Amino acid sequence: YFEDRYATTFEDFLNLLADGQASDDETLHQRAAVLRLRYVDGLTWQQIALDLAITDERLTKLRQQASTDLKMKLVR
């Protein structure tokens, strides 16, 4: 599913996540966490909101930003 959706290897995706998680920027860090929890750990969106102690609205915003960021980084 992931490789079809984002047209990249899972290994490249993991490398991008590592960059985000190493960032000092809290928003980038949260975006990477959202993607990791969903695509690596397999949590539901509801579980992710609970795990990160954020509202559904905040999660939706992070999801959208993370998806956009990921697509932009993968288009080379």
N, C-alpha and C positions, 0 to 999 in steps of 0.2 A: 504493500500500500504506500508506504513512505517514499520509496524510490520512484514509483510511478507518479506520485503527486508532485514531488519536488525535483525530479529528474537529476538525482545525484545518488551517490552511494551512501550507505548508512555510515561508513567510516568518515567520509567528508562531513557529514552531518554532525557526528560526534566531535570532530575537530572544531567545528564552528561553535558547538555548545561549550567546549572547554574554553574557548576564547571569551565567550560571554560570561561564563562563570568566574573567570579570572579577572574580570573587569571590576574596577573600583566604582563604576557607575551602577547604582542600585537598580535602576530601571532595566539596564541591560542584563544585570545579574538575574533579576526576576523573570525577564523574558526567556532567558536560557533555562531557568528552573522549570518554567511552565512547559517548555518543549521537552525537556528531559523527563519530567514526571509523566507526560502523556505518551511520548513515543518510545522511551526507554523502559520506564517503570510500568507503563500500561494503566495508569490511574485514569479514572473518569474525570470529566471536567469538574464535577461536584466535589470529588475527593481532593482534587488539586486546590480548589478554593479553600477547602477546610484545612488542608495541609499547610498552605501558605498564609492562612488566616486573613484572607482578602475577600472582598465582596464579589458577587457574580459580575457586577458591572466592571470592576477593576480587572477581573480575570478576562472578560471579553475584550477589553482594551489591550491588555497584554498579549492575548492570543492574536489579535489582528496585527499589532505592531510586530510581534515575533515572526508571524508568517510573512509579512511584507519584507522585513529585514532579511529573512532567510532567502526568499526568492531573489532579492536584489543581490545578495552576496553570491548566489549560485549562478547568476547570469553573468557569464564572462565573455 
